[in-house]
């Protein structure tokens, strides 16, 4: 292959005319671009070991099998299944409200004695009145 390609002719013409070829943009790109690439992978203020450890240090949530008063997403903080309660104390009442996966109320009950309930993953249940519910 001969050395008379378009770039060789361009640079030869510039040299013949006494014009210098500007190299600083290429030098700048050769230095700055790799530095930017390296910087994008560095987390400031932490060692690589600490960063990797933090990524895996978060434990997976464990669904409970007993619940008191509160709102519980079933399958996330409360395990799905059948639950029962001995009921509230004498003369008291407790209540549960189940919301389906779409947020619409599925069931509501007020208990003055023992009760049972089936919870399905994806629902949300709200207990109130002081009853303790346990999975059977």
Secondary structure in CASP SS format (residue, H / E / C, confidence):
PFRMAT SS
TARGET T0000
AUTHOR 0000-0000-0000
METHOD secondary structure of the structure
MODEL  1
X C 1.00
X C 1.00
X C 1.00
X C 1.00
X C 1.00
X H 1.00
X H 1.00
X H 1.00
X H 1.00
X H 1.00
X H 1.00
X H 1.00
X H 1.00
X H 1.00
X H 1.00
X H 1.00
X C 1.00
X C 1.00
X C 1.00
X C 1.00
X C 1.00
X C 1.00
X C 1.00
X H 1.00
X H 1.00
X H 1.00
X H 1.00
X H 1.00
X H 1.00
X H 1.00
X H 1.00
X H 1.00
X H 1.00
X H 1.00
X H 1.00
X H 1.00
X H 1.00
X H 1.00
X H 1.00
X H 1.00
X C 1.00
X C 1.00
X C 1.00
X C 1.00
X C 1.00
X C 1.00
X C 1.00
X H 1.00
X H 1.00
X H 1.00
X H 1.00
X H 1.00
X H 1.00
X H 1.00
X H 1.00
X H 1.00
X C 1.00
X C 1.00
X C 1.00
X C 1.00
X C 1.00
X C 1.00
X C 1.00
X E 1.00
X C 1.00
X E 1.00
X E 1.00
X C 1.00
X C 1.00
X E 1.00
X E 1.00
X E 1.00
X E 1.00
X E 1.00
X C 1.00
X C 1.00
X C 1.00
X E 1.00
X C 1.00
X C 1.00
X E 1.00
X E 1.00
X E 1.00
X E 1.00
X E 1.00
X C 1.00
X C 1.00
X C 1.00
X C 1.00
X C 1.00
X C 1.00
X C 1.00
X C 1.00
X E 1.00
X E 1.00
X E 1.00
X E 1.00
X E 1.00
X E 1.00
X C 1.00
X C 1.00
X C 1.00
X C 1.00
X C 1.00
X E 1.00
X E 1.00
X E 1.00
X E 1.00
X E 1.00
X E 1.00
X E 1.00
X C 1.00
X C 1.00
X C 1.00
X E 1.00
X E 1.00
X E 1.00
X E 1.00
X E 1.00
X C 1.00
X C 1.00
X C 1.00
X C 1.00
X E 1.00
X E 1.00
X E 1.00
X E 1.00
X E 1.00
X C 1.00
X C 1.00
X C 1.00
X C 1.00
X E 1.00
X E 1.00
X E 1.00
X C 1.00
END
